[in-house]
């Protein structure tokens, strides 16, 4: 399963929406380019996330959930661990 793609507009805030496919992300990039003339649009692939929690390096979820339907609704907090994908399929 894809880990997702995020778009960053030069001078804008931190990306928050994750696109499930590169095609969906490129489509969104084209829309953003039309609205943001003269600004660069960047496409990033989400591979891994981590945080320093209580002084320890802690991996954070980074895979798109199996029930994902709408690219406009998937936010960072909805990402899940790869291990949980196997459990969901088995259930």
C-alpha positions in Angstrom: 0.0 0.0 0.0 1.2 3.5 -0.8 2.4 5.7 2.0 1.0 8.8 0.4 2.0 12.1 -1.1 1.9 15.6 0.2 2.0 19.0 -1.5 3.8 22.1 -0.3 3.2 25.6 -1.8 6.1 28.0 -1.5 5.5 30.5 1.2 2.4 28.6 2.5 1.9 26.6 5.7 2.9 23.0 6.5 1.2 20.4 4.3 -1.7 18.7 6.1 -3.5 16.6 3.4 -2.2 13.2 2.2 -3.0 12.1 -1.3 -3.2 8.3 -1.8 -1.7 8.3 -5.3 0.8 10.3 -7.2 -1.9 11.0 -9.9 -4.2 12.5 -7.2 -1.3 14.7 -5.9 -0.3 15.8 -9.4 -3.9 16.8 -10.2 -4.0 18.9 -7.0 -0.6 20.4 -7.8 -2.0 21.6 -11.1 -5.0 23.2 -9.4 -2.7 24.9 -6.8 -0.3 26.1 -9.5 -3.3 27.9 -11.2 -4.2 29.7 -8.0 -0.6 30.5 -6.9 1.1 32.1 -10.0 4.8 32.6 -9.6 5.1 30.2 -6.6 6.7 26.8 -6.7 4.7 23.8 -5.9 6.5 20.8 -4.3 5.4 17.2 -4.2 6.7 15.0 -1.4 6.4 11.3 -0.8 5.6 10.3 2.8 8.0 7.6 3.8 8.3 7.7 7.6 7.5 9.9 10.6 9.0 10.0 14.0 9.0 12.1 17.2 11.0 12.6 20.3 8.6 11.4 23.0 10.0 11.4 26.6 13.5 11.5 25.3 13.1 8.4 23.0 13.0 8.2 19.3 9.4 7.0 18.6 8.2 6.0 15.1 4.8 7.5 14.2 2.2 6.0 11.9 2.8 6.7 8.2 0.5 4.4 6.1 -2.8 5.2 4.5 -5.7 3.4 6.3 -7.5 0.6 4.3 -10.9 2.4 4.7 -9.5 5.6 3.0 -12.0 7.0 0.5 -11.7 10.8 0.1 -8.3 12.4 -0.5 -9.6 15.7 0.8 -10.3 14.2 4.3 -7.1 12.3 5.1 -5.1 14.2 7.6 -1.8 13.3 9.3 -3.5 12.0 12.4 -5.4 9.3 10.4 -2.2 7.5 9.3 -1.7 4.0 10.6 1.2 1.7 11.3 2.1 -0.8 8.5 1.8 -3.7 11.0 -1.9 -2.8 11.6 -2.6 -3.2 7.9 -1.9 -6.9 8.2 -4.1 -7.2 11.2 -7.0 -5.4 9.4 -6.8 -7.6 6.4 -6.8 -10.8 8.6 -9.9 -9.6 10.6 
